[in-house]
Amino acid sequence: MKWYPSNGTTGEWFIGKYCYHCFNDKGVFTGDPDDKYCDILAKSFGGEKVDEWIETENGPTCTSHIPYNWEDSIRRQSYKKAEVIEIIDPNQLKLELDA
């Protein structure tokens, strides 16, 4: 059965649980216009009841959801850019991150 949030609070909960952590909305997190933006979310903002949002026995879900943790991805990219400058003492490294 199709599902649609009954109010803004419910909608924000759903988006926070699924959309903010979905590979289908990569462009929002990378800022790259060539990356994919979620058409499903865009349609829902226009008031359409999208087929991908359904009610299950465990509550609402998105059938197109591809889980992805953007925060971990960004953190990994930052670590890859880190460059060891010097050893301050044998138990500590000084890292300089690109700004």
KEDRENVO-283872 format. One line per field, with one value per residue: residue in three letters; x, y, z of N, C-alpha, C, CB in turn. Coordinates in steps of 0.1 Angstrom, whole numbers, plus 2048, in hexadecimal, padded with zeros to 3 digits. Glycine has a CB too. Layout:
<rs>
residuo	c(ALA/...);
n_px	c(X/...);
n_py	c(Y/...);
n_pz	c(Z/...);
ca_px	c(X/...);
ca_py	c(Y/...);
ca_pz	c(Z/...);
c_px	c(X/...);
c_py	c(Y/...);
c_pz	c(Z/...);
cb_px	c(X/...);
cb_py	c(Y/...);
cb_pz	c(Z/...);
</rs>
This chain:
<rs>
residuo	c(MET/LYS/TRP/TYR/PRO/SER/ASN/GLY/THR/THR/GLY/GLU/TRP/PHE/ILE/GLY/LYS/TYR/CYS/TYR/HIS/CYS/PHE/ASN/ASP/LYS/GLY/VAL/PHE/THR/GLY/ASP/PRO/ASP/ASP/LYS/TYR/CYS/ASP/ILE/LEU/ALA/LYS/SER/PHE/GLY/GLY/GLU/LYS/VAL/ASP/GLU/TRP/ILE/GLU/THR/GLU/ASN/GLY/PRO/THR/CYS/THR/SER/HIS/ILE/PRO/TYR/ASN/TRP/GLU/ASP/SER/ILE/ARG/ARG/GLN/SER/TYR/LYS/LYS/ALA/GLU/VAL/ILE/GLU/ILE/ILE/ASP/PRO/ASN/GLN/LEU/LYS/LEU/GLU/LEU/ASP/ALA);
n_px	c(808/805/817/816/823/810/814/82B/83E/83E/846/860/86C/86C/87B/893/899/89B/8A1/8B6/8CA/8D0/8DC/8D1/8CD/8E4/8EF/8E7/8F8/912/913/918/90C/90A/906/8EE/8CD/8B1/894/87D/87A/879/861/84F/851/843/82A/820/815/82A/833/848/849/83D/825/82E/82D/83F/83F/841/854/86E/86F/884/89A/8BC/8D2/8EB/906/90D/91C/931/93E/947/958/96B/976/982/996/9A5/9B1/9C1/9E1/A00/A14/A29/A39/A30/A33/A3D/A25/A11/A02/A03/9EB/9E2/9C6/9B6/9A7);
n_py	c(7F4/816/831/850/86D/87B/893/8AF/8A9/88D/888/894/883/86A/871/877/85E/84D/85C/86E/85D/84F/841/848/864/871/889/89E/89C/89D/8B4/8B5/8BC/8A9/891/879/883/87E/874/86B/877/891/891/88C/8A3/8B3/8AC/895/873/85B/83B/82C/830/81E/80E/7F7/7D9/7DF/7FB/81A/81B/81F/811/814/81B/81D/816/82C/83A/85A/86A/85A/855/86E/873/85F/867/87F/875/867/87D/887/890/885/899/89D/88B/892/888/866/85A/867/876/891/89D/8AD/8BA/8BF/8DD);
n_pz	c(800/7F8/808/818/828/844/84E/853/867/868/84E/84E/860/851/83B/848/851/83A/821/826/829/812/7F4/7DC/7DC/7D8/7CE/7DE/7F4/7EA/7DB/7C0/7A1/78D/79A/7A6/7AE/7C3/7B3/7BD/7D7/7CF/7C0/7D5/7E4/7D4/7D9/7CF/7D2/7D5/7C6/7D1/7EC/806/81C/835/84A/85D/85D/84B/82C/813/7F3/7E2/7F0/7F6/80D/81A/82A/82C/83D/846/82E/826/83B/836/81E/826/837/824/817/829/834/840/853/866/881/8A1/8BB/8C4/8C9/8BD/8A1/889/876/857/849/82A/822);
ca_px	c(800/80D/818/81A/822/804/817/839/846/83F/84E/86E/871/86E/886/89F/89C/89E/8A6/8C3/8D4/8CD/8E5/8C9/8CD/8F3/8F2/8E5/904/91F/912/91B/900/90A/902/8E0/8C4/8A6/888/871/879/874/852/847/850/839/81D/81C/816/833/832/853/846/832/823/830/829/849/83E/844/862/870/874/890/8A4/8C9/8D9/8F8/909/915/926/93D/944/94E/963/975/97C/98B/9A2/9AE/9B8/9CA/9EF/A08/A1E/A34/A36/A32/A3A/A3B/A18/A07/A04/9FD/9E5/9DD/9BB/9B3/99B);
ca_py	c(800/823/839/85F/873/882/8A1/8B2/8A2/87F/889/896/876/861/876/875/84F/847/864/874/852/847/843/84E/872/874/897/8A7/89B/8A0/8C1/8B4/8BC/89D/886/877/888/875/879/867/881/89E/890/88D/8B1/8B9/8A8/888/866/852/82D/826/832/815/80A/7E9/7D5/7E6/809/81F/819/822/805/818/81F/816/81C/831/843/865/86F/851/856/87B/871/856/870/888/86D/864/889/88A/88E/885/8A4/89A/885/89B/87F/859/855/870/87B/89D/89C/8B9/8B7/8C9/8E6);
ca_pz	c(800/7F7/814/817/836/847/852/851/870/863/841/851/866/847/833/850/853/82D/816/82A/829/806/7E8/7D1/7DD/7DA/7CA/7EA/7FD/7E3/7D5/7B2/799/785/7A2/7A6/7B8/7C4/7AD/7C6/7E1/7C8/7BD/7E1/7E8/7CB/7DD/7C9/7DA/7CD/7C7/7D8/7FB/809/82A/837/857/865/85C/83D/827/805/7EC/7DA/7F9/7F6/818/819/835/826/846/846/821/826/844/830/814/82D/83B/818/813/834/831/84C/852/86F/88E/8AC/8C4/8BF/8CC/8B8/893/886/868/852/840/820/827);
c_px	c(809/80D/81C/819/816/807/826/842/848/848/85D/874/875/87A/893/8A3/8A1/8A6/8B4/8CE/8D2/8D7/8DE/8C9/8DB/8F6/8F1/8F2/911/91F/915/90F/8FF/906/8F3/8D9/8B7/899/87C/86F/874/865/84A/846/846/82B/818/81E/81E/832/83C/851/83A/831/825/82C/833/848/841/852/862/876/880/89C/8B1/8D1/8E7/8FB/913/920/933/945/94C/95A/96E/97D/986/997/9AB/9B6/9C2/9D8/9F7/A13/A2A/A30/A3A/A39/A36/A2D/A0D/A0B/9FD/9F8/9E0/9D3/9BA/9A6/991);
c_py	c(80C/82A/847/865/87C/890/8A3/8AB/894/87F/88B/88A/86C/864/874/866/849/850/86A/869/849/84B/84A/85E/877/883/8A1/8A7/89F/8AE/8C1/8B3/8B0/890/885/87E/880/87A/876/872/88E/89D/891/89B/8B9/8B5/89B/87C/85D/844/826/827/829/813/7FB/7E5/7DC/7F5/80D/81C/81D/816/808/81C/817/81D/820/83B/84E/86A/867/853/863/87A/869/85F/879/881/86A/871/88D/887/88F/890/8A0/892/88E/893/871/854/85E/875/888/89C/8AA/8B5/8C2/8D1/8E6);
c_pz	c(800/805/811/825/838/84B/851/85A/86C/857/844/858/85B/83E/83B/851/845/824/819/82A/81D/7FA/7DD/7D1/7DF/7D7/7D5/7F3/7F7/7DD/7C6/7AA/78F/78D/7A3/7B1/7B8/7BE/7B5/7D0/7DA/7C5/7CA/7E6/7DF/7CF/7D7/7D3/7D1/7D0/7D0/7E8/7FE/818/82B/846/861/864/84D/839/818/7FE/7E4/7E3/7F8/801/815/824/830/830/846/839/821/82F/83E/825/81B/832/82F/814/81E/830/83E/84A/85A/87B/899/8B7/8C0/8C0/8C5/8AA/891/878/864/847/836/825/81C);
cb_px	c(7F6/808/822/810/82F/7FD/813/83B/840/831/849/86F/866/861/885/89C/890/892/89D/8C2/8D3/8BF/8EB/8BB/8C4/8FB/8EA/8D9/905/921/91B/925/8FF/918/908/8DD/8C0/8A3/886/874/886/87C/84F/84E/85E/83C/813/825/808/842/832/860/844/834/815/83F/829/857/847/841/866/879/869/88D/89F/8D1/8D9/8FA/910/90C/920/939/93A/944/95E/96F/972/983/99D/9A5/9AE/9C6/9F4/A0E/A18/A3C/A3E/A25/A36/A45/A15/A06/9FF/A07/9DA/9E8/9AE/9B0/99F);
cb_py	c(800/82C/832/866/87B/87B/8A4/8C1/8A3/879/894/8A2/870/860/885/87A/848/843/86F/87A/84A/849/836/849/877/86B/89B/8A2/88E/896/8CA/8A8/8C8/89B/887/868/897/871/872/85A/883/8A0/882/884/8B8/8B6/8B2/885/861/856/826/82D/840/808/80E/7E5/7C6/7E1/810/82E/80A/82F/800/823/81F/818/812/837/83C/870/870/842/857/886/86A/84A/877/88E/860/860/894/883/898/877/8B1/8A7/877/8A1/881/850/854/87D/871/8AA/892/8C2/8B4/8C3/8F4);
cb_pz	c(80C/7EC/81F/80D/838/852/861/852/87E/860/839/85B/870/83E/82F/85E/858/827/813/837/836/801/7E4/7D1/7E9/7D1/7BF/7F2/803/7D8/7DC/7B0/790/77F/7B0/7A6/7B5/7D3/79F/7CD/7E8/7BB/7B7/7EC/7E6/7BD/7DB/7BC/7DE/7D0/7B9/7D4/7FF/802/82F/835/859/862/866/83C/827/803/7E3/7D0/807/7E8/824/80B/841/822/854/848/816/82B/851/829/80C/839/842/80C/811/841/826/84F/857/873/88F/8B1/8D3/8C6/8DB/8C1/889/888/868/84B/848/812/82A);
</rs>
